[in-house]
């Protein structure tokens, strides 16, 4: 229990402050106790929605974070949370509105506070572009994990072994994504299809650029032995773009409950804090080493989330369904990991030895 609190005390403290602000906001709106309870309920539901949608994000964050330099781990957990909470939950929706309506950021903020219906409509109108960009980036992240000829551990063996073999074909993962973008665009009107394809290509380009930066930094590290490469700045940039892509569906889905920017920011920020705490917990506990297929479940969940985001350009899929699918995949991979550990205790012992007493240097 003490260890649990050590990992999550910051998130619980932030939650307390956010809920207190929610109570104040509810009363400030002038609807009395009923208004306060309504705001409080929406904030709680949004935080639960964000956490359920982002558990796979925490697992993938941990896979990158465990190999990062300790200095950059701390930066991700400090600078990164500021970017996640302030940047993606507040600045990002305002930027969408500013671009869509061709107005300045101050005017966009004004709109969000004084005309939330118009603000919501502008954010919703940008959904096609968001779906293309976020879906493309996440799909590439998921495919990259399985399109790996050197991968030796397989969970869904029939599919994963096939993908590992296909990975010998240059740019196979990119070809799969581009084909998916093209097929989905055929179901859209011409103007929307162009927006979808352009944003999808931009998402793909962003993924390639982030990977290229990581590779260049790795090369610099190998030459200079500076220890800052993909384990440092490259990994940090990769995680921030990944985190941003994960937050898209939560930001858009939040408008199903409220169009008040402050309420959305409070609810989603609580979820973002708990994702960071889960990331720390996974790294320090060495969970990824101990549970053989947990990463596989998370990356399958990412592929599904990416596919759902792409498909959402054509058909609406409730966020609840997305969260349930991701949770189911991760849950099944966890069960398979436990079963494997019971059948092969020697593998579990080796994994525990690799993980060490704390699983990594991350500090909360």
C-alpha positions as CSV (number, residue, x, y, z in Angstrom):
1,X,0.0,0.0,0.0
2,X,2.9,2.3,0.9
3,X,4.5,1.7,-2.5
4,X,1.2,2.3,-4.3
5,X,0.7,5.7,-2.6
6,X,4.3,6.6,-3.4
7,X,3.5,6.2,-7.1
8,X,0.0,7.8,-7.1
9,X,0.1,10.4,-4.3
10,X,0.7,13.2,-6.8
11,X,-2.2,12.2,-8.9
12,X,-4.5,11.9,-5.9
13,X,-3.4,15.4,-4.7
14,X,-4.0,16.8,-8.2
15,X,-7.4,15.1,-8.3
16,X,-8.4,16.7,-5.0
17,X,-7.5,20.2,-6.3
18,X,-9.3,19.6,-9.6
19,X,-12.4,18.4,-7.9
20,X,-12.3,21.4,-5.5
21,X,-12.1,23.7,-8.6
22,X,-15.0,21.8,-10.1
23,X,-17.1,22.5,-7.0
24,X,-16.2,26.2,-7.2
25,X,-16.9,26.3,-11.0
26,X,-20.3,24.6,-10.4
27,X,-21.3,27.2,-7.9
28,X,-19.9,30.1,-10.0
29,X,-22.2,29.2,-12.9
30,X,-25.1,30.2,-10.6
31,X,-27.0,26.9,-10.6
32,X,-26.5,26.2,-6.9
33,X,-26.0,22.7,-5.5
34,X,-27.5,20.9,-8.6
35,X,-25.1,22.8,-10.9
36,X,-22.2,21.9,-8.7
37,X,-23.1,18.2,-8.6
38,X,-23.5,18.2,-12.4
39,X,-20.1,19.7,-13.0
40,X,-18.5,17.4,-10.4
41,X,-20.1,14.3,-12.1
42,X,-19.0,15.3,-15.6
43,X,-15.4,15.9,-14.3
44,X,-15.3,12.4,-12.7
45,X,-16.8,10.7,-15.8
46,X,-14.3,12.5,-18.0
47,X,-11.3,11.5,-15.8
48,X,-12.5,7.8,-15.8
49,X,-13.0,8.0,-19.6
50,X,-9.5,9.3,-20.1
51,X,-7.9,6.7,-17.8
52,X,-9.7,3.8,-19.5
53,X,-8.7,5.1,-23.0
54,X,-5.1,5.7,-22.0
55,X,-4.0,2.6,-20.1
56,X,-2.4,1.3,-23.3
57,X,-0.7,4.7,-23.5
58,X,0.9,4.1,-20.1
59,X,2.2,0.7,-21.1
60,X,3.7,2.0,-24.4
61,X,5.2,5.0,-22.5
62,X,6.8,2.6,-20.1
63,X,8.4,0.5,-22.9
64,X,10.2,3.6,-24.1
65,X,10.8,5.2,-20.7
66,X,12.5,2.2,-19.2
67,X,15.4,2.6,-21.8
68,X,15.7,6.3,-21.4
69,X,18.5,8.1,-19.6
70,X,17.4,9.0,-16.0
71,X,17.7,12.7,-16.6
72,X,15.2,12.4,-19.6
73,X,12.9,10.2,-17.6
74,X,12.5,13.0,-15.1
75,X,12.0,15.5,-17.8
76,X,9.3,13.4,-19.4
77,X,7.6,13.1,-16.0
78,X,7.8,16.9,-15.3
79,X,8.0,18.8,-18.6
80,X,5.9,16.1,-20.2
81,X,3.0,16.4,-17.7
82,X,2.9,20.2,-18.3
83,X,2.7,19.6,-22.0
84,X,0.0,16.9,-21.6
85,X,-2.2,18.8,-19.2
86,X,-1.8,22.4,-20.4
87,X,-0.8,21.8,-24.1
88,X,-3.1,19.0,-25.2
89,X,-6.1,19.5,-22.9
90,X,-6.2,23.3,-23.2
91,X,-4.0,24.8,-26.0
92,X,-4.7,22.0,-28.6
93,X,-8.5,22.6,-28.7
94,X,-8.0,26.4,-28.8
95,X,-5.5,26.0,-31.7
96,X,-8.0,23.9,-33.7
97,X,-10.6,26.6,-33.3
98,X,-8.2,29.4,-34.1
99,X,-7.1,27.6,-37.3
100,X,-10.6,26.5,-38.3
101,X,-12.2,29.9,-37.8
102,X,-9.1,31.9,-38.9
103,X,-9.0,33.8,-35.7
104,X,-6.4,34.6,-33.1
105,X,-5.8,32.5,-29.9
106,X,-7.3,35.2,-27.6
107,X,-10.4,35.2,-29.7
108,X,-10.6,31.5,-29.6
109,X,-10.3,31.5,-25.8
110,X,-13.0,34.1,-25.7
111,X,-15.2,31.9,-27.9
112,X,-14.6,28.9,-25.7
113,X,-15.7,30.8,-22.6
114,X,-18.5,32.9,-24.0
115,X,-19.9,30.9,-26.9
116,X,-19.2,27.2,-26.1
117,X,-21.8,25.9,-28.7
118,X,-19.9,27.6,-31.6
119,X,-16.6,26.5,-30.0
120,X,-17.8,22.9,-29.9
121,X,-19.0,23.0,-33.5
122,X,-15.7,24.3,-34.7
123,X,-13.7,21.6,-32.9
124,X,-16.1,18.9,-34.2
125,X,-15.8,20.2,-37.7
126,X,-12.1,19.5,-37.5
127,X,-12.7,15.9,-36.7
128,X,-11.8,14.6,-40.1
129,X,-8.3,16.1,-40.0
130,X,-7.7,14.9,-36.4
131,X,-8.9,11.4,-37.3
132,X,-6.5,11.2,-40.2
133,X,-3.5,12.6,-38.4
134,X,-3.9,10.8,-35.1
135,X,-5.1,7.5,-36.6
136,X,-2.1,7.4,-39.0
137,X,0.5,8.1,-36.3
138,X,-0.9,5.6,-33.9
139,X,-1.4,2.9,-36.5
140,X,2.3,3.3,-37.5
141,X,3.4,3.0,-33.9
142,X,1.4,-0.2,-33.5
143,X,2.5,-1.7,-36.8
144,X,6.2,-0.9,-36.2
145,X,6.1,-3.1,-33.1
146,X,4.9,-6.2,-35.0
147,X,6.7,-5.5,-38.3
148,X,10.0,-6.6,-36.8
149,X,12.0,-9.5,-38.3
150,X,14.1,-9.8,-35.1
151,X,11.0,-10.2,-32.8
152,X,11.2,-13.5,-31.0
153,X,8.3,-13.4,-28.5
154,X,4.8,-13.7,-30.1
155,X,1.5,-13.6,-28.4
156,X,-1.1,-14.1,-31.2
157,X,1.5,-16.3,-33.0
158,X,-0.2,-16.9,-36.3
159,X,-0.6,-13.2,-37.0
160,X,2.5,-11.9,-35.3
161,X,4.8,-14.4,-37.0
162,X,3.4,-13.5,-40.4
163,X,3.8,-9.8,-39.8
164,X,7.4,-10.4,-38.6
165,X,8.1,-12.2,-41.9
166,X,6.4,-9.5,-44.0
167,X,8.5,-6.9,-42.3
168,X,11.4,-8.0,-44.5
169,X,9.6,-6.2,-47.4
170,X,10.7,-2.5,-47.3
171,X,8.0,-0.1,-46.2
172,X,5.4,-2.8,-45.7
173,X,3.9,-1.1,-42.7
174,X,3.7,2.2,-44.6
175,X,2.0,0.4,-47.5
176,X,-0.7,-1.0,-45.2
177,X,-1.4,2.5,-43.8
178,X,-1.5,4.2,-47.1
179,X,-3.9,1.6,-48.5
180,X,-6.2,2.0,-45.4
181,X,-6.2,5.8,-45.9
182,X,-7.1,5.5,-49.5
183,X,-9.9,3.0,-49.0
184,X,-11.5,5.1,-46.2
185,X,-11.2,8.3,-48.3
186,X,-13.3,6.6,-51.0
187,X,-16.3,6.7,-48.6
188,X,-15.9,10.5,-48.0
189,X,-17.0,13.5,-50.1
190,X,-14.3,14.9,-52.2
191,X,-13.4,17.9,-50.0
192,X,-13.4,15.8,-46.8
193,X,-11.4,13.0,-48.6
194,X,-8.7,15.5,-49.5
195,X,-8.5,16.7,-45.9
196,X,-8.4,13.2,-44.6
197,X,-5.7,12.1,-46.9
198,X,-3.6,15.2,-46.4
199,X,-3.8,14.9,-42.6
200,X,-3.1,11.1,-42.7
201,X,0.0,11.8,-44.8
202,X,1.0,14.5,-42.3
203,X,0.6,12.0,-39.5
204,X,2.8,9.5,-41.4
205,X,5.4,12.2,-42.1
206,X,5.4,13.2,-38.4
207,X,6.0,9.5,-37.4
208,X,8.9,9.3,-40.0
209,X,10.4,12.6,-38.8
210,X,10.3,11.6,-35.1
211,X,11.8,8.2,-36.0
212,X,14.5,9.9,-38.1
213,X,15.4,12.3,-35.2
214,X,15.7,9.3,-32.9
215,X,18.0,7.5,-35.4
216,X,20.2,10.6,-35.9
217,X,20.6,11.0,-32.2
218,X,21.4,7.4,-31.8
219,X,24.1,7.8,-34.4
220,X,25.5,10.8,-32.6
221,X,25.4,8.9,-29.4
222,X,27.4,6.0,-30.9
223,X,30.0,8.4,-32.2
224,X,30.3,10.6,-29.1
225,X,29.2,8.2,-26.4
226,X,27.2,11.0,-24.9
227,X,24.3,8.8,-23.7
228,X,21.6,11.2,-24.8
229,X,20.2,9.7,-28.0
230,X,16.9,7.7,-28.3
231,X,17.4,7.2,-24.6
232,X,17.1,11.0,-24.3
233,X,15.8,13.8,-26.6
234,X,14.7,11.4,-29.4
235,X,12.7,9.3,-26.9
236,X,11.2,12.4,-25.3
237,X,10.0,13.8,-28.6
238,X,8.6,10.3,-29.6
239,X,6.7,10.1,-26.3
240,X,5.3,13.6,-26.6
241,X,3.9,13.1,-30.1
242,X,2.5,9.7,-29.1
243,X,0.9,11.2,-26.0
244,X,-0.7,13.9,-28.2
245,X,-2.1,11.3,-30.6
246,X,-3.6,9.4,-27.7
247,X,-5.3,12.5,-26.3
248,X,-7.2,13.3,-29.6
249,X,-10.1,10.9,-29.0
250,X,-10.4,12.0,-25.4
251,X,-10.6,15.7,-26.3
252,X,-13.1,15.1,-29.1
253,X,-15.2,12.6,-27.1
254,X,-15.4,15.0,-24.1
255,X,-17.8,17.2,-26.1
256,X,-20.4,14.4,-25.9
257,X,-20.7,15.4,-22.2
258,X,-20.0,19.1,-22.1
259,X,-18.8,22.0,-24.3
260,X,-17.3,23.9,-21.4
261,X,-13.6,24.1,-22.0
262,X,-12.8,24.5,-18.3
263,X,-14.7,21.3,-17.3
264,X,-13.1,19.3,-20.1
265,X,-9.6,20.5,-19.1
266,X,-10.2,19.5,-15.4
267,X,-11.6,16.0,-16.2
268,X,-9.0,15.1,-18.9
269,X,-6.1,16.5,-16.8
270,X,-7.0,14.2,-13.9
271,X,-6.8,11.3,-16.4
272,X,-3.4,12.6,-17.8
273,X,-1.9,12.7,-14.3
274,X,-2.9,9.1,-13.6
275,X,-1.5,7.9,-16.9
276,X,1.9,9.4,-15.8
277,X,1.6,7.7,-12.4
278,X,0.8,4.3,-14.1
279,X,3.8,4.8,-16.4
280,X,6.1,5.3,-13.3
281,X,4.6,2.3,-11.6
282,X,5.0,0.0,-14.6
283,X,8.7,1.0,-15.0
284,X,9.6,0.9,-11.3
285,X,7.8,-2.4,-10.7
286,X,9.4,-4.0,-13.8
287,X,5.9,-5.1,-14.9
288,X,6.7,-5.2,-18.6
289,X,9.5,-7.7,-18.0
290,X,7.5,-9.8,-15.6
291,X,4.4,-10.1,-17.8
292,X,5.6,-11.5,-21.1
293,X,2.7,-10.4,-23.4
294,X,1.6,-7.2,-21.8
295,X,3.4,-5.0,-24.4
296,X,1.8,-7.1,-27.2
297,X,-1.7,-6.4,-25.8
298,X,-0.9,-2.7,-25.5
299,X,0.4,-2.4,-29.1
300,X,-2.6,-4.4,-30.4
301,X,-4.8,-1.9,-28.5
302,X,-2.9,0.9,-30.2
303,X,-3.5,-0.6,-33.7
304,X,-7.2,-0.9,-32.9
305,X,-7.4,2.7,-31.6
306,X,-5.6,3.9,-34.7
307,X,-8.0,2.0,-36.9
308,X,-11.0,3.3,-35.0
309,X,-9.7,6.8,-35.3
310,X,-9.3,6.4,-39.1
311,X,-12.7,4.7,-39.4
312,X,-14.3,7.5,-37.3
313,X,-14.0,9.8,-40.4
314,X,-16.8,7.7,-41.9
315,X,-18.7,6.2,-39.0
316,X,-19.0,7.3,-35.3
317,X,-17.7,4.8,-32.8
318,X,-18.5,5.6,-29.1
319,X,-15.4,6.2,-27.0
320,X,-16.8,3.6,-24.5
321,X,-16.4,0.9,-27.2
322,X,-12.8,2.0,-27.9
323,X,-11.9,1.9,-24.2
324,X,-13.5,-1.5,-23.7
325,X,-11.6,-3.0,-26.7
326,X,-8.3,-1.7,-25.4
327,X,-8.9,-2.8,-21.9
328,X,-10.0,-6.3,-23.1
329,X,-6.8,-6.7,-25.2
330,X,-4.6,-5.7,-22.4
331,X,-6.5,-7.9,-19.9
332,X,-6.2,-10.9,-22.2
333,X,-2.5,-10.3,-22.7
334,X,-2.1,-10.1,-18.9
335,X,-3.9,-13.4,-18.4
336,X,-1.8,-15.1,-21.1
337,X,1.3,-13.7,-19.4
338,X,0.3,-15.2,-16.0
339,X,-0.5,-18.5,-17.6
340,X,2.9,-18.6,-19.4
341,X,4.7,-17.7,-16.1
342,X,3.0,-20.7,-14.4
343,X,3.9,-23.1,-17.2
344,X,7.4,-21.7,-17.6
345,X,8.6,-20.5,-14.2
346,X,12.2,-20.3,-15.5
347,X,11.2,-17.5,-17.9
348,X,9.5,-15.6,-15.0
349,X,12.5,-16.0,-12.8
350,X,14.8,-14.6,-15.6
351,X,12.4,-11.7,-16.2
352,X,12.3,-10.8,-12.5
353,X,16.1,-10.9,-12.4
354,X,16.3,-8.5,-15.4
355,X,13.8,-6.2,-13.9
356,X,15.7,-5.9,-10.7
357,X,14.3,-4.7,-7.4
358,X,12.7,-1.5,-8.7
359,X,12.5,-2.1,-12.5
360,X,14.3,1.1,-13.4
361,X,15.6,4.5,-12.1
362,X,12.3,6.5,-12.6
363,X,11.5,8.5,-9.6
364,X,8.1,10.1,-8.8
